Amino acid sequence: MIQDQRSQYPVTSHKRLWTGPVFDLDEDYVVVVEGEPAVARQFLAHTGAVAVVAYREREGVPEVAFVDQYRHPVQATLWEVPAGLLDVEGEDPLEAAKRELWEEADLRADTWHTLVDYFTTPGASTEGLRIFLARDVHDVPENERFKRSDEERAMQRVWVPLEEAVAAVHAGRLHNPSAVVGVLATASARANGWRSLRDPQADWFRSPFNREDRTQF
């Protein structure tokens, strides 16, 4: 079985080029070939994030929940699964996922599993993202719903048949990475009877760089 492995190449120097609220821009000089000069690598030092595939079966038809959100860098409104940053200090990723499902989709769930993990852009960012599968979902009462702001105020939630969502991925109609990865992973997990699902607190292969001091592993 193939499996990613942690590697540690010598870092000869580290410099923070820019600092922001969500991510920083760093430059490291790394010895990638022993005996050769170190080479520069610039990357975003990111807080990390979580996403949630909310799943239900209605009249025997499996469905997943999507929300739409404007994404300025790509000048597009994308259909996405609920997601958010790990920007609350000390917050457990599972609790962050529950919070995002409540905030963005007005949903809560009784059954949670780890669905899939990935690095969003491993050549340019430390951002790791864990997608949870949420089942046994139910609507949040009106008086307990989160008051969204900015572009999130216009968010819509829709339930889409899983088969239709998979077709949309293959047809190039969905582009948000967590939606693409989450939809295909959900379809795969369902096809094998959910046997591939992991504990919601399963080990997570994240970047070892610490946002406060990324010069050390």
Secondary structure as UniProt FT lines:
FT   STRAND          11..19
FT   STRAND          23..30
FT   TURN            34..35
FT   STRAND          39..46
FT   STRAND          49..58
FT   TURN            59..60
FT   STRAND          61..71
FT   HELIX           72..74
FT   STRAND          76..80
FT   STRAND          83..85
FT   TURN            89..90
FT   HELIX           93..105
FT   STRAND          107..119
FT   TURN            122..124
FT   STRAND          128..139
FT   HELIX           142..144
FT   HELIX           150..154
FT   STRAND          157..161
FT   HELIX           162..170
FT   TURN            171..172
FT   HELIX           177..191
FT   TURN            192..196
FT   TURN            200..201
FT   TURN            214..215
//
